[in-house]
Amino acid sequence: MKLLKQIFHFKGIKIGKKDKTLQKIIVIVLLLPFLLLFGFLTYLLLPQLLSNYILLIVYIILFIAVSALATFFIYRLLHIKFWFFKKLENRRLLLRYLTENRIFYPIKRKDKKDKIKYPAVYLKQNKYTIIVTLELRGGQFQDKFLNIGGALEVTYSADLMGRIDEKGFVSYVYSADTILGRISAKDVRVVDKGLMLMEDVFWDYVHDPHLLVAGGTGGGKTVLLRSILNALLRVGVVEILDPKQSDFESYSQLDVLNDRVEIDLVQMMNKIKQFKENMEIRYATMRQFKKDRNEKELGNFQSYDLKPAFLIIDEFPSFRASMLEQRELMPEAEIVMASLKQIILKGRQAGFFAIIATQNVKADDLPSTLKDNIMTRISVGRLSQFSYEVIFGEENKNKYFKYIEQINGERVYGRGYYGVFGSPAREFFSPLMPKPEEWEYYDEFETLERLELEFDKQVTVVKTYTGQELSEELAIDYRVFKKYKSEFETAGQEFEKTYSTSDLIMFERAIECRKSGKTYQEAISEAIL
Ligand SMILES: Nc1ncnc2c1ncn2[C@@H]1O[C@H](COP(=O)(O)OP(=O)(O)OP(=O)(O)O)[C@@H](O)[C@H]1O
């Protein structure tokens, strides 16, 4: 079976001259009914037309204009509406690229025009992806083929998702026609694969924790955050910080978000500290469950049937700036930033996630410990090149990020890019907000049941440990504990005077990793995330 697969591995349909011919055939077939009609009418009107030459000329010009226009209209419509025609168009585009860039072998013929032979280039297409496979195997164009990925990205107005190197071939995978996967804001839900944002885009917050949303003014950031809220409010507890005091403030009147929307600076700072405190309580609760169940390793929040908690911070740089601007708040601001860092570094297992929204990103807007540990990133609207670089990182350094205002003549809102840290960014369309007369976020949220975290009902005491106590709890020598601590600190982890349950769990994880033969460095970086 494996051998058969290797022999008959389907790379797609080979590109060749037939692709141009096919396009011509389509145009002729579309023109045919008009030509028949022309013939029939001419036959009926022949005596009148022949007796008046001006009428004949007007008749011919009119007919050519009407049939050309109608054919063009139907041709365009078919390509916009039908997948089959789009596929043909993609084949023609690739053929065009090859021809215009002289990627073919001319074959000389005696007394005749030279013939053209195209190298082996295959195109495979499905709903959202285009895969172009090109043969290498010592061919004249092999060097070109190894670097053609970016050029074809422009040809298809698509996003290069990756390159696959196979023996003798190279394939480029593009995501295209992404707009077809757009969903309505009404339908945004958390499903098995994560929070569904498009038909094929899921924010898997358990595996790629925390979310960074960036959007230029009017780009659709607020609409996107509200759509996300539509899903998250159904599965967990959401806290919102709205420093602009506009987009979310009114939601505090809703039962589901009552006391969970802050607009005042000090209240917002307290909310972050409280969120971090809650994360520690969650860790303590989980540890207790682990003990009760006699488990060897601590599971994640889902394995103990606990609900996730989300902290949305809108306009993060402006919130941070106003905190740092006020001298008297400085010491407190540091604690707040340290708490946020802890949430981002340690929240995943406990089910505590941050969603940080910002406009264009400036150099010092996002401290790198925060940015580097927010795994999922989305942009909407127009951003500066610098912002794209900061948001989507090294991996997408050479990517050409486009700003598209219209698609097929219609203004498009909420278009941007989606990426998980370290992988290629792809085109993204934020869920489409229905017309206000059909559906409103506020009315929808009004129908939702308010969810609580487990400890809103019961009081759990957060245990803290001194270094000595922690080493005893971990059953390791105090000097070994110090060694782990200094390794953690080298990796950028900061500790307070006393240690929390989440610190204890992090140390436990590192010790486990070391036992399985990993180096200190590997164990520490695994334990942090
Ligand atoms: N996904 C969408 N579906 C439909 N319309 C949208 C969408 N996103 C944005 N829009 C339109 O664009 C307008 C501006 O969007 P939004 O308020 O979300 O921008 P923003 O990025 O939050 O801007 P600002 O930062 O200035 O507040 C919306 O009022 C809406 O008309």
The ligand as an SDF file (V2000), in Angstrom:
LIG
                    3D

 31 33  0  0  0  0  0  0  0  0999 V2000
  -16.4620   41.8890   11.4110 N   0  0  0  0  0  0  0  0  0  0  0  0
  -17.1670   42.9330   11.0010 C   0  0  0  0  0  0  0  0  0  0  0  0
  -18.3530   42.7580   10.3810 N   0  0  0  0  0  0  0  0  0  0  0  0
  -19.0700   43.8020    9.9480 C   0  0  0  0  0  0  0  0  0  0  0  0
  -18.6970   45.0910   10.1140 N   0  0  0  0  0  0  0  0  0  0  0  0
  -17.5480   45.3410   10.7350 C   0  0  0  0  0  0  0  0  0  0  0  0
  -16.7170   44.2670   11.2130 C   0  0  0  0  0  0  0  0  0  0  0  0
  -15.6320   44.8030   11.7830 N   0  0  0  0  0  0  0  0  0  0  0  0
  -15.7730   46.1420   11.6970 C   0  0  0  0  0  0  0  0  0  0  0  0
  -16.9200   46.4710   11.0680 N   0  0  0  0  0  0  0  0  0  0  0  0
  -17.4040   47.8410   10.7850 C   0  0  0  0  0  0  0  0  0  0  0  0
  -16.3430   48.7670   11.0450 O   0  0  0  0  0  0  0  0  0  0  0  0
  -16.7130   49.6520   12.1030 C   0  0  0  0  0  0  0  0  0  0  0  0
  -15.5150   49.9050   13.0160 C   0  0  0  0  0  0  0  0  0  0  0  0
  -15.1900   48.7050   13.6930 O   0  0  0  0  0  0  0  0  0  0  0  0
  -14.6530   48.6790   15.2010 P   0  0  0  0  0  0  0  0  0  0  0  0
  -15.4270   49.6260   16.0410 O   0  0  0  0  0  0  0  0  0  0  0  0
  -14.6050   47.2710   15.6350 O   0  0  0  0  0  0  0  0  0  0  0  0
  -13.2000   49.2570   14.9720 O   0  0  0  0  0  0  0  0  0  0  0  0
  -12.0350   49.4060   16.0510 P   0  0  0  0  0  0  0  0  0  0  0  0
  -10.8370   48.7450   15.4770 O   0  0  0  0  0  0  0  0  0  0  0  0
  -12.4580   48.9870   17.3860 O   0  0  0  0  0  0  0  0  0  0  0  0
  -11.8220   50.9740   16.0000 O   0  0  0  0  0  0  0  0  0  0  0  0
  -11.3330   51.9060   17.1920 P   0  0  0  0  0  0  0  0  0  0  0  0
  -10.0130   51.3820   17.6180 O   0  0  0  0  0  0  0  0  0  0  0  0
  -11.2590   53.2540   16.5220 O   0  0  0  0  0  0  0  0  0  0  0  0
  -12.3980   51.8170   18.2410 O   0  0  0  0  0  0  0  0  0  0  0  0
  -17.8800   48.9740   12.8150 C   0  0  0  0  0  0  0  0  0  0  0  0
  -18.7620   49.9100   13.3560 O   0  0  0  0  0  0  0  0  0  0  0  0
  -18.5470   48.2030   11.6950 C   0  0  0  0  0  0  0  0  0  0  0  0
  -19.4290   49.0160   10.9770 O   0  0  0  0  0  0  0  0  0  0  0  0
  1  2  1  0
  2  3  1  0
  2  7  2  0
  3  4  2  0
  4  5  1  0
  5  6  2  0
  6  7  1  0
  6 10  1  0
  7  8  1  0
  8  9  2  0
  9 10  1  0
 10 11  1  0
 11 12  1  0
 11 30  1  0
 12 13  1  0
 13 14  1  0
 13 28  1  0
 14 15  1  0
 15 16  1  0
 16 17  2  0
 16 18  1  0
 16 19  1  0
 19 20  1  0
 20 21  2  0
 20 22  1  0
 20 23  1  0
 23 24  1  0
 24 25  2  0
 24 26  1  0
 24 27  1  0
 28 29  1  0
 28 30  1  0
 30 31  1  0
M  END
$$$$
